[in-house]
């Protein structure tokens, strides 16, 4: 049996080696969704965070966060 942490390391390595991007979709337009998107965007495992429909705060957050309508 492989420990959980070892499995996670193998998954992380296979994702990086495959060249695939990790994109997260956050659904909602309030302050809670803004906070969630902000924290998710700080992860090195996430390449892009999309917020739908988003709000003014997520629109100007920049970095990995973008809004869609």
N, C-alpha and C positions, 0 to 999 in steps of 0.2 A: 504494500500500500504506500502510495506517494503522499507525503504531507501536503496539506492545502497550500502552504506558502510556496512549495516547489512547483506545484501545478500552476500557480499564478505567474511565477517567473517564466515558466515554459510558454504560457499563453502570451505574455508580454513580448517575449523574444520572437515568437512566431509572427505576431502582428507587425513588429518593427521590420522584420526581415521580408515580409510580404509586400511592404511598401504601401499598404492600405492606410487611409486616414481614419482617425477616430472622430466622428462627428456626433454631437449630442444635440437633440432637439428639446427645447424647453417650451411647453405650451402654456401661454398666459401672458397677461400684460400688467401685472401689479408689482408691487414692491417685493413681495415674496419671491416671485419668479426672477426678478432682477438679482436678488441676493443669491438665489440658487445658481443662476447662470454665472455670476461673478465667481463664486467658490469653485464651480466646476471648471471654469476657464483657467484657474490657477494650477490645475493638475498637469503634470508633464505628460500624462497619458492621453490627453485630449488635444486634438489639433484645431477643432473649430466648435463653437457653440452657437446654435441658431435659436433665436427666440421668436415665437409666433404668437400673437402679433407684436409683442414687445411693447416698449414704452419709451418715453424721452430719455430716461436714464440708461436703458440698454442701447439706445440708438447712438449715444455719444460715448459709450464705454470704450469702444475701440478694441484693439488687440484681437483676441480670438472671437469676440462676441459680435454677431450681426443680427439685425431684425429682418423679418419677412412679413408681408401682409397676408 
